[in-house]
């Protein structure tokens, strides 16, 4: 469903990334990834372990 929502907006997201995002959302997990940009707009909480930044919510 997540991937379909992005496709309807003309945004291409990979199936594996959307499965990871959906799993994290469903189980209320924080996603640790270096590729934060790939998950923006998904609504998943994420942290880049390679940056000394705060927890991010992928809304923008």
DSSP file (Angstrom, degrees, kcal/mol; ACC not computed):
  #  RESIDUE AA STRUCTURE BP1 BP2  ACC     N-H-->O    O-->H-N    N-H-->O    O-->H-N    TCO  KAPPA ALPHA  PHI   PSI    X-CA   Y-CA   Z-CA
    1    1 A X     >        0   0    0      0, 0.0     4,-2.1     0, 0.0     5,-0.2   0.000 360.0 360.0 360.0 -41.6    0.0    0.0    0.0
    2    2 A X  H  >  +     0   0    0      1,-0.2     4,-1.9     2,-0.2     5,-0.2   0.939 360.0  47.7 -58.5 -48.4    2.8    2.4    0.8
    3    3 A X  H  > S+     0   0    0      1,-0.2     4,-2.5     2,-0.2    -1,-0.2   0.892 110.2  52.9 -62.4 -40.0    4.5    1.9   -2.5
    4    4 A X  H  > S+     0   0    0      1,-0.2     4,-2.2     2,-0.2    -1,-0.2   0.864 105.7  54.1 -63.7 -37.1    1.2    2.3   -4.4
    5    5 A X  H  X S+     0   0    0     -4,-2.1     4,-0.8     2,-0.2    -1,-0.2   0.907 111.1  45.5 -63.7 -41.5    0.6    5.7   -2.6
    6    6 A X  H ><>S+     0   0    0     -4,-1.9     5,-2.9     1,-0.2     3,-0.8   0.909 110.7  53.0 -68.1 -41.4    4.0    6.9   -3.8
    7    7 A X  H ><5S+     0   0    0     -4,-2.5     3,-1.7     1,-0.3    -2,-0.2   0.883 103.2  57.8 -61.6 -38.2    3.4    5.6   -7.3
    8    8 A X  H 3<5S+     0   0    0     -4,-2.2    -1,-0.3     1,-0.3    -2,-0.2   0.776 108.1  47.7 -62.1 -25.7    0.1    7.5   -7.5
    9    9 A X  T <<5S-     0   0    0     -3,-0.8    -1,-0.3    -4,-0.8    -2,-0.2   0.384 122.9-107.3 -93.7   1.7    2.0   10.7   -6.8
   10   10 A X  T < 5S+     0   0    0     -3,-1.7     2,-0.5     1,-0.3    -3,-0.2   0.664  77.2 134.8  80.9  16.5    4.6    9.8   -9.4
   11   11 A X      < -     0   0    0     -5,-2.9     2,-0.6    -6,-0.1    -1,-0.3  -0.879  46.9-144.9-102.9 125.8    7.3    9.0   -6.8
   12   12 A X        +     0   0    0     -2,-0.5     2,-0.4    -3,-0.1    -9,-0.0  -0.796  23.8 171.0 -94.2 124.6    9.3    5.8   -7.5
   13   13 A X        -     0   0    0     -2,-0.6     2,-0.1   -10,-0.2    -6,-0.1  -0.979  35.5-108.3-129.2 144.0   10.3    3.8   -4.4
   14   14 A X     >  -     0   0    0     -2,-0.4     4,-2.1     1,-0.1     5,-0.2  -0.401  20.8-126.8 -73.1 147.8   11.8    0.3   -4.4
   15   15 A X  H  > S+     0   0    0      1,-0.2     4,-2.2     2,-0.2     5,-0.2   0.912 109.1  52.2 -60.4 -44.5    9.7   -2.6   -3.3
   16   16 A X  H  > S+     0   0    0      1,-0.2     4,-2.2     2,-0.2    -1,-0.2   0.917 109.5  49.6 -60.8 -40.8   12.4   -3.7   -0.7
   17   17 A X  H  > S+     0   0    0      1,-0.2     4,-2.5     2,-0.2    -1,-0.2   0.903 111.4  48.9 -63.1 -40.3   12.6   -0.3    0.8
   18   18 A X  H  X S+     0   0    0     -4,-2.1     4,-2.6     2,-0.2    -1,-0.2   0.845 109.5  51.9 -70.7 -32.7    8.8   -0.1    1.1
   19   19 A X  H  X S+     0   0    0     -4,-2.2     4,-2.1     2,-0.2    -1,-0.2   0.901 111.0  48.2 -66.4 -40.2    8.6   -3.5    2.7
   20   20 A X  H  X S+     0   0    0     -4,-2.2     4,-2.3    -5,-0.2    -2,-0.2   0.934 113.7  46.9 -63.2 -46.5   11.2   -2.4    5.3
   21   21 A X  H  X S+     0   0    0     -4,-2.5     4,-2.5     1,-0.2    -2,-0.2   0.925 112.3  49.3 -62.5 -45.6    9.3    0.8    6.0
   22   22 A X  H  X S+     0   0    0     -4,-2.6     4,-2.8     1,-0.2    -1,-0.2   0.888 111.3  49.8 -62.9 -39.4    6.0   -1.0    6.3
   23   23 A X  H  X S+     0   0    0     -4,-2.1     4,-2.0     2,-0.2    -1,-0.2   0.919 111.3  48.7 -64.8 -43.8    7.5   -3.6    8.7
   24   24 A X  H  <>S+     0   0    0     -4,-2.3     5,-3.0     2,-0.2     4,-0.2   0.904 114.3  46.0 -62.9 -41.6    9.0   -0.9   10.9
   25   25 A X  H ><5S+     0   0    0     -4,-2.5     3,-1.3     3,-0.2    -2,-0.2   0.945 111.9  50.7 -66.2 -47.9    5.7    1.0   11.0
   26   26 A X  H 3<5S+     0   0    0     -4,-2.8    -2,-0.2     1,-0.3    -1,-0.2   0.853 118.8  36.9 -59.5 -37.3    3.6   -2.1   11.7
   27   27 A X  T 3<5S-     0   0    0     -4,-2.0    -1,-0.3    -5,-0.2    -2,-0.2   0.265 109.8-118.8-102.2  11.2    5.9   -3.1   14.6
   28   28 A X  T < 5 +     0   0    0     -3,-1.3     2,-0.2    -4,-0.2    -3,-0.2   0.908  59.6 157.0  52.4  49.5    6.6    0.4   15.9
   29   29 A X      < -     0   0    0     -5,-3.0     2,-0.6    -6,-0.2    16,-0.5  -0.666  46.0-122.5-101.2 156.9   10.3    0.1   15.2
   30   30 A X        -     0   0    0     -2,-0.2     2,-0.6    14,-0.1    16,-0.2  -0.893  28.6-135.5 -96.5 126.6   12.9    2.7   14.7
   31   31 A X  E     -a   46   0A   0     14,-3.2    16,-2.6    -2,-0.6     2,-0.7  -0.727  11.0-155.9 -87.2 122.3   14.7    2.2   11.4
   32   32 A X  E     +a   47   0A   0     -2,-0.6     2,-0.3    14,-0.2    16,-0.2  -0.884  34.5 144.9 -98.2 114.7   18.5    2.6   11.5
   33   33 A X        -     0   0    0     14,-2.1     3,-0.3    -2,-0.7    17,-0.2  -0.999  53.3-148.1-151.2 147.8   19.7    3.4    8.0
   34   34 A X  S    S+     0   0    0     -2,-0.3     2,-1.0     1,-0.2     3,-0.3   0.680  97.5  69.8 -81.8 -21.2   22.4    5.5    6.3
   35   35 A X    >   +     0   0    0      1,-0.2     3,-1.2     2,-0.1     4,-0.4  -0.453  55.6 153.0 -98.9  59.7   19.9    6.0    3.4
   36   36 A X  G >>  +     0   0    0     -2,-1.0     3,-1.8     1,-0.3     4,-0.5   0.857  67.1  64.0 -56.5 -39.1   17.4    8.3    5.2
   37   37 A X  G >4 S+     0   0    0      1,-0.3     3,-0.8    -3,-0.3    -1,-0.3   0.810  92.9  62.7 -58.5 -31.5   16.4    9.9    2.0
   38   38 A X  G <4 S+     0   0    0     -3,-1.2    -1,-0.3     1,-0.2    -2,-0.2   0.689 109.8  39.9 -68.0 -17.3   14.9    6.6    0.7
   39   39 A X  G X4 S+     0   0    0     -3,-1.8     3,-1.8    -4,-0.4     5,-0.5   0.371  80.7 126.4-115.8   2.7   12.4    6.6    3.5
   40   40 A X  T << S+     0   0    0     -3,-0.8    19,-0.2    -4,-0.5    18,-0.1  -0.386  75.8  24.6 -63.1 138.5   11.3   10.2    3.7
   41   41 A X  T 3  S+     0   0    0     17,-1.3    -1,-0.2     3,-0.1    18,-0.2   0.355  95.1  99.5  89.8  -5.1    7.6   10.6    3.5
   42   42 A X  S <  S-     0   0    0     -3,-1.8    17,-0.2    16,-0.2    -2,-0.1   0.690  87.3-125.4 -86.5 -19.7    6.9    7.1    4.8
   43   43 A X        +     0   0    0     15,-1.9     2,-0.3    -4,-0.3    16,-0.1   0.586  62.5 138.9  84.7  10.2    6.1    8.1    8.4
   44   44 A X        -     0   0    0     -5,-0.5    14,-2.2    14,-0.3     2,-0.3  -0.694  56.1-121.5 -89.6 139.9    8.7    5.7    9.8
   45   45 A X  E     + B   0  57A   0    -16,-0.5   -14,-3.2    -2,-0.3     2,-0.3  -0.625  43.6 174.0 -75.7 136.4   10.9    6.8   12.7
   46   46 A X  E     -aB  31  56A   0     10,-3.2    10,-3.1    -2,-0.3     2,-0.4  -0.975  25.7-162.0-146.4 159.7   14.5    6.5   11.7
   47   47 A X  E     -a   32   0A   0    -16,-2.6   -14,-2.1    -2,-0.3     2,-0.8  -0.997  18.7-138.5-139.5 139.5   18.0    7.3   12.8
   48   48 A X    >   -     0   0    0     -2,-0.4     3,-1.9     6,-0.3     5,-0.4  -0.882  12.3-161.6 -96.7 108.2   21.2    7.5   10.8
   49   49 A X  T 3  S+     0   0    0     -2,-0.8    -1,-0.1     1,-0.3   -15,-0.1   0.599  88.3  60.9 -68.6  -7.7   23.8    5.7   12.9
   50   50 A X  T 3  S+     0   0    0    -17,-0.2     2,-0.4     2,-0.0    -1,-0.3   0.445  99.6  63.0 -96.9  -1.7   26.5    7.5   10.9
   51   51 A X  S <  S-     0   0    0     -3,-1.9     2,-1.8     2,-0.1    -3,-0.1  -0.970  79.7-132.1-123.0 138.8   25.4   11.0   11.9
   52   52 A X        +     0   0    0     -2,-0.4     2,-0.2    -3,-0.0    -3,-0.1  -0.312  67.9 124.0 -82.3  56.4   25.4   12.4   15.4
   53   53 A X        -     0   0    0     -2,-1.8     3,-0.1    -5,-0.4    -2,-0.1  -0.609  63.1 -95.0-112.7 173.2   21.8   13.7   14.9
   54   54 A X        -     0   0    0     -2,-0.2    -6,-0.3     1,-0.2    -1,-0.1  -0.284  55.2 -72.9 -80.8 168.8   18.5   13.2   16.7
   55   55 A X        -     0   0    0     -8,-0.1     2,-0.3    -2,-0.1    -8,-0.2  -0.385  55.4-151.5 -59.0 135.4   15.8   10.7   15.9
   56   56 A X  E     -B   46   0A   0    -10,-3.1   -10,-3.2    -3,-0.1     2,-0.5  -0.847  12.8-144.6-115.2 150.3   14.0   11.7   12.8
   57   57 A X  E >   -B   45   0A   0     -2,-0.3     2,-2.6   -12,-0.2     3,-0.5  -0.972  26.6-127.2-110.1 125.5   10.4   11.1   11.6
   58   58 A X  T 3  S+     0   0    0    -14,-2.2   -15,-1.9    -2,-0.5   -17,-1.3  -0.338  72.0 115.0 -76.1  65.3   10.3   10.6    7.9
   59   59 A X  T 3         0   0    0     -2,-2.6    -1,-0.2   -19,-0.2   -19,-0.1   0.661 360.0 360.0-104.2 -21.2    7.7   13.1    7.0
   60   60 A X    <         0   0    0     -3,-0.5    -2,-0.1     0, 0.0   -20,-0.1   0.397 360.0 360.0-128.3 360.0    9.7   15.6    4.9
